[in-house]
Amino acid sequence: RETFLSGLNQPFGMALLGKDFYVGNTDALMVFPYDGSTKITGPGRKLADFKPGGHWTRSILASPDASRLYIGVGSLTNIADQGFEAEVNRAAIHEYDIVTGKTRIFAGGLRNPVGLAWEPSTGVLWTVVNERDGLGDETPPDYLTSVTDGGFYGWPYCYWGQTVDGRVPQDGALVTSARR
């Protein structure tokens, strides 16, 4: 046994594209040169910053054409307990363009998207979402959903479509647009 790669910050997701090994640290998307050996010793390069803390996992999935990476970034808190500003760029799936280096929010309102996959016949992105706590047993349930570019999935305002969470100040337009 030996260490493959060290000096990371709570790594979770990883993807290998050619000779580039991508790692989802809790605070950044990193890339390392990889030559097929059992150990990476070369320095990595930071490609994108993420806010650390809260849900720390960073699932990574490459697009079918290997031109983009999709990264799941969970919320800091259960229901924006520390204010909405603390949740900016969180509870979302980010898209990183490998050629341009640009990052954008692909879909939002996903409290903690962990696990990403492409449906093989349609090419649609899917994720599993860990939902909020404190509303009773199994309410709301964690769920599996297809993910639409630009889609909003409700967190923190509502869940399971437009079921409002009364513990959160509301945004009616976002509740109305929430997908399930």
N, C-alpha and C positions, 0 to 999 in steps of 0.2 A: 504494500500500500504506500502511496505517496500523494502529496498534495499536488493537484492539477494546476491550481491558480490561487494565489493568496493576495492579501491587501484589499479585499473587497469590503463593501458596506452592506451587510444583509442581502447578499445576492439571492435571487429567486429564479427569474426566467433566464433562458439562454437560447441562442440560435446560432447555427453554423451555416454561413453562406460563403462558399468557396474557401478562401484562406482568411476569412474574417470571422472571429468568434465574438458574438454580442452577448453582453451580460446586463440584466436588469438589476442594478443596485437599487436600494430603497431611495437613494437621492440622485441617481443619474443612469442614463443609458450609456454603457461603455462598449468599446470595441477593442479587441486585441488581435495582433497578427498571430495566425495559427498555421503551423507547418505539419500537423499530423502527429506530433510527438506526444508523449504522455505528460508533458508539463509545459505550461506557458510561463516564460520568464521575462519576456519583453514587456515594455511599458504599454499600458492601455491609453486610449484617448477618449475623453468625455465628448459625447455627441449631443446630449440633451440633459437638462437639469429637471429633477422632480423634487417636490417638497417631501422631506422625510417625516417619519412619525405616523401615528395612526395605523391604518392598514398599510403595512410595509411591503407586501408582496408586489412584484412587478412581472406579471406574465408577459412573455414575448412570443409573437408569431409573425413569420415572414409572409408576405403576400405570395400568391402562387407564382408570380413572375419574378420574385425576389428583388423587386424594386423598392419595396416599402416594408417597414416593420410596424406592428401594432403592439402597443404596450398598455396593459391594464394598470390603472392607478386608482387605488381606493381612497375613500374619504378619510379625513383626520378623525372625525367623531361620529357618533351615532346619528344625530339629527342636526348637524351644524351647531352643536352646543357652544362652540367658541366663536360663533359668528360666521356669516357668509364669506367674509374676506379670507378667513383661514382656510376655506374650502375651494378657493379659486384654483383652477387647473387640476382639481381632484375629482374623484367619483366619475371617472371618464376612461374612455379608451383613446389613447393618443396614436396618431399616425406619424411616423418618421419617414421622410423621403430620403433614401440612401444617396441618391445622386445630388440633390440640392442641399441636403442637410436641414431642411425645414421641418418643423413639427407643428401639428395642429390637432385640435380636438376632433376626433372622428365621430364620437357619440358621447353624450353626457347623461347625468342623472342615474348612473350605475354605481350604487354605493360602494361595492367592492367586487369588481369584475376579476375573478380568478379562473384561469383556464380559458383559452381561446382556441377555436378550431374553424376550419373551412368545411362547409358541407360539400361533399365531393361532387354531387351532380349539379348543384345550382351555383356553387362558388360563393355562397352567402356566408358571412362571418357570424359565428355563434359564440356566446360566452355563458358562464355560470356566474350568478350574482349572489353574494352574501348580503342579505337584507338587514334592515335596522332591528334593534332590540327594544324591549320594554313595553310591548303591546299585548303580551300574553303568549302562551305556548303556540308555536308554529304560526304566529301572526306578526308580520307577514312572512310567508314562506320564502326560503331561498329559491331561486328559479333559474331555469335555462331559457335563453331567448336568442332569437336572431337579432343581429345588430345592423341598423340602417345608418348610412352615412348622414350625419346631421341630426340623427334621432335623439330624442330626450326621453328618458325612462322613469322619471318621477322623483328621484331622490333629491332633496329631503322632503319635498312638499307632499308627495303622495306615493302610493304603492299599488301594485296589481291593477294597472290602468290608472283610473282617476279616483282611487280611494284616498281621501284626504287624511293626512296625519295632523290632527288638531294641535299637536304640541309645537308646531312650526309656523311662524308667520307665513302667510300664503302669498303665492304669485298665481293668480287665476289663469293667466295666459299659459304659463308653463304646465299647470295642472291639466288644462284642456288639451294641450299638445302631447301629454305623456303617452308613450307607447307601452305595450305590455309584452 
